[in-house]
Amino acid sequence: MTTITIPKEQKGALVPILKELKKVNAYLEKLLVIIPEESLKEYKSPSRIKNSYLKTIKDYPPEE
């Protein structure tokens, strides 16, 4: 297993980036709190929706 070392100059550049990412993460968490979650029970035919979703995922798998 190889270990990647980062020079001190690059570490200094990564610290502000890490701080900004932490701020963005905090804002995202606050945003996700106010977004309502939906439930399939609220719809007229939840079983059809679920089956359609599963079929679509099988036909068109999400790209990673």
N, CA, C and O of each residue as an XYZ file, in Angstrom:
256
protein
N       0.845     -1.168      0.000
C       0.000      0.000      0.000
C       0.895      1.236      0.000
O       1.799      1.355      0.827
N       0.644      2.138     -0.913
C       1.452      3.348     -0.996
C       0.794      4.475     -0.225
O      -0.430      4.544     -0.110
N       1.618      5.343      0.292
C       1.123      6.493      1.036
C       1.420      7.750      0.236
O       2.532      7.937     -0.256
N       0.421      8.605      0.112
C       0.591      9.850     -0.619
C       0.918     10.945      0.385
O       0.185     11.149      1.353
N       2.011     11.640      0.151
C       2.377     12.742      1.030
C       2.089     14.059      0.331
O       2.242     14.181     -0.884
N       1.674     15.032      1.108
C       1.334     16.342      0.565
C       2.356     17.349      1.090
O       2.568     17.435      2.299
N       2.985     18.104      0.206
C       3.949     19.114      0.665
C       3.267     20.179      1.519
O       2.056     20.377      1.423
N       4.059     20.871      2.365
C       3.517     21.883      3.268
C       2.823     23.014      2.517
O       1.841     23.569      3.009
N       3.316     23.358      1.341
C       2.691     24.435      0.568
C       1.265     24.063      0.175
O       0.358     24.894      0.235
N       1.079     22.828     -0.219
C      -0.257     22.378     -0.610
C      -1.170     22.251      0.603
O      -2.365     22.529      0.507
N      -0.621     21.833      1.743
C      -1.435     21.737      2.956
C      -1.964     23.115      3.327
O      -3.119     23.255      3.730
N      -1.125     24.124      3.191
C      -1.553     25.485      3.496
C      -2.673     25.947      2.585
O      -3.544     26.707      3.007
N      -2.657     25.499      1.349
C      -3.698     25.878      0.399
C      -4.992     25.104      0.658
O      -6.077     25.588      0.335
N      -4.886     23.922      1.233
C      -6.070     23.096      1.466
C      -6.861     23.533      2.699
O      -8.056     23.251      2.785
N      -6.236     24.201      3.637
C      -6.927     24.610      4.867
C      -8.096     25.555      4.574
O      -9.188     25.312      5.087
N      -7.930     26.625      3.773
C      -9.085     27.485      3.480
C     -10.191     26.759      2.711
O     -11.375     27.035      2.901
N      -9.798     25.847      1.860
C     -10.791     25.073      1.108
C     -11.603     24.205      2.068
O     -12.823     24.109      1.937
N     -10.939     23.580      3.023
C     -11.627     22.759      4.008
C     -12.590     23.599      4.837
O     -13.699     23.153      5.132
N     -12.187     24.804      5.217
C     -13.059     25.696      5.989
C     -14.306     26.049      5.188
O     -15.411     26.045      5.730
N     -14.141     26.354      3.906
C     -15.288     26.689      3.057
C     -16.217     25.494      2.887
O     -17.438     25.651      2.895
N     -15.651     24.311      2.735
C     -16.480     23.110      2.604
C     -17.283     22.854      3.872
O     -18.430     22.412      3.805
N     -16.689     23.128      5.017
C     -17.423     22.961      6.274
C     -18.577     23.954      6.356
O     -19.657     23.612      6.838
N     -18.354     25.193      5.884
C     -19.427     26.187      5.871
C     -20.560     25.754      4.943
O     -21.736     25.856      5.294
N     -20.196     25.271      3.761
C     -21.195     24.823      2.793
C     -21.994     23.653      3.372
O     -23.212     23.581      3.210
N     -21.303     22.753      4.039
C     -21.976     21.609      4.652
C     -22.958     22.074      5.718
O     -24.061     21.535      5.815
N     -22.580     23.058      6.514
C     -23.477     23.580      7.543
C     -24.714     24.213      6.906
O     -25.830     24.004      7.382
N     -24.524     24.986      5.834
C     -25.663     25.587      5.140
C     -26.578     24.527      4.547
O     -27.801     24.655      4.597
N     -25.983     23.483      3.988
C     -26.770     22.397      3.403
C     -27.610     21.698      4.463
O     -28.777     21.385      4.223
N     -27.027     21.453      5.629
C     -27.782     20.820      6.706
C     -28.964     21.680      7.125
O     -30.049     21.157      7.378
N     -28.767     23.001      7.202
C     -29.859     23.905      7.550
C     -30.945     23.881      6.480
O     -32.133     23.907      6.800
N     -30.543     23.832      5.216
C     -31.504     23.799      4.120
C     -32.318     22.516      4.134
O     -33.529     22.546      3.914
N     -31.676     21.409      4.387
C     -32.375     20.126      4.381
C     -33.395     20.023      5.508
O     -34.342     19.241      5.421
N     -33.207     20.806      6.563
C     -34.169     20.788      7.663
C     -35.494     21.403      7.232
O     -36.553     20.952      7.669
N     -35.452     22.425      6.383
C     -36.692     23.116      6.013
C     -37.398     22.503      4.811
O     -38.551     22.837      4.538
N     -36.725     21.613      4.090
C     -37.358     20.962      2.937
C     -38.240     19.822      3.452
O     -37.753     18.931      4.147
N     -39.510     19.844      3.124
C     -40.397     18.786      3.621
C     -40.118     17.457      2.927
O     -39.733     17.408      1.759
N     -40.322     16.401      3.670
C     -40.164     15.065      3.103
C     -41.524     14.566      2.635
O     -42.541     14.800      3.287
N     -41.529     13.879      1.507
C     -42.777     13.339      0.984
C     -42.887     11.864      1.331
O     -41.892     11.175      1.552
N     -44.097     11.418      1.369
C     -44.365     10.018      1.635
C     -45.240      9.481      0.511
O     -46.109     10.188      0.000
N     -45.010      8.244      0.131
C     -45.840      7.637     -0.912
C     -47.283      7.471     -0.451
O     -48.193      7.377     -1.275
N     -47.493      7.434      0.856
C     -48.849      7.262      1.383
C     -49.751      8.429      1.031
O     -50.975      8.296      1.043
N     -49.155      9.574      0.718
C     -49.937     10.759      0.383
C     -50.533     10.694     -1.032
O     -51.408     11.489     -1.375
N     -50.067      9.766     -1.833
C     -50.535      9.669     -3.212
C     -51.669      8.665     -3.345
O     -51.927      7.858     -2.452
N     -52.340      8.743     -4.494
C     -53.518      7.912     -4.725
C     -53.161      6.430     -4.880
O     -53.839      5.568     -4.320
N     -52.100      6.133     -5.637
C     -51.734      4.734     -5.869
C     -50.237      4.533     -5.600
O     -49.444      4.480     -6.539
N     -49.854      4.423     -4.346
C     -48.437      4.307     -4.012
C     -47.772      3.038     -4.548
O     -46.585      3.057     -4.872
N     -48.508      1.954     -4.643
C     -47.904      0.716     -5.142
C     -47.520      0.843     -6.609
O     -46.482      0.326     -7.022
N     -48.338      1.522     -7.399
C     -48.010      1.724     -8.821
C     -46.785      2.621     -8.962
O     -45.927      2.383     -9.812
N     -46.710      3.641     -8.136
C     -45.563      4.546     -8.192
C     -44.281      3.791     -7.848
O     -43.264      3.938     -8.525
N     -44.338      2.988     -6.797
C     -43.161      2.224     -6.377
C     -42.743      1.230     -7.456
O     -41.556      1.112     -7.761
N     -43.698      0.521     -8.032
C     -43.380     -0.454     -9.082
C     -42.794      0.226    -10.312
O     -41.856     -0.288    -10.923
N     -43.345      1.379    -10.673
C     -42.809      2.121    -11.818
C     -41.382      2.579    -11.553
O     -40.521      2.506    -12.430
N     -41.144      3.047    -10.347
C     -39.803      3.490     -9.979
C     -38.810      2.331    -10.044
O     -37.723      2.480    -10.603
N     -39.171      1.188     -9.482
C     -38.274      0.033     -9.496
C     -38.007     -0.451    -10.917
O     -36.887     -0.849    -11.238
N     -39.017     -0.418    -11.755
C     -38.845     -0.825    -13.149
C     -37.904      0.142    -13.874
O     -37.041     -0.280    -14.644
N     -38.077      1.431    -13.622
C     -37.236      2.433    -14.265
C     -35.791      2.291    -13.831
O     -34.880      2.383    -14.653
N     -35.576      2.066    -12.544
C     -34.203      1.885    -12.035
C     -33.564      0.648    -12.663
O     -32.364      0.633    -12.937
N     -34.365     -0.377    -12.887
C     -33.831     -1.587    -13.498
C     -33.482     -1.333    -14.982
O     -32.445     -1.782    -15.470
N     -34.362     -0.613    -15.680
C     -34.128     -0.339    -17.109
C     -33.028      0.698    -17.323
O     -32.227      0.575    -18.249
N     -32.990      1.702    -16.479
C     -32.021      2.793    -16.605
C     -31.292      3.001    -15.284
O     -31.630      3.912    -14.527
N     -30.296      2.166    -15.000
C     -29.604      2.290    -13.715
C     -28.882      3.637    -13.608
O     -28.357      4.149    -14.597
N     -28.862      4.202    -12.401
C     -28.176      5.496    -12.222
C     -26.675      5.349    -12.441
O     -26.075      4.331    -12.097
N     -26.091      6.378    -13.017
C     -24.650      6.361    -13.256
C     -23.920      6.769    -11.995
O     -24.386      7.624    -11.242
N     -22.787      6.160    -11.773
C     -21.993      6.490    -10.581
C     -20.717      7.155    -10.964
O     -19.919      7.507    -10.096
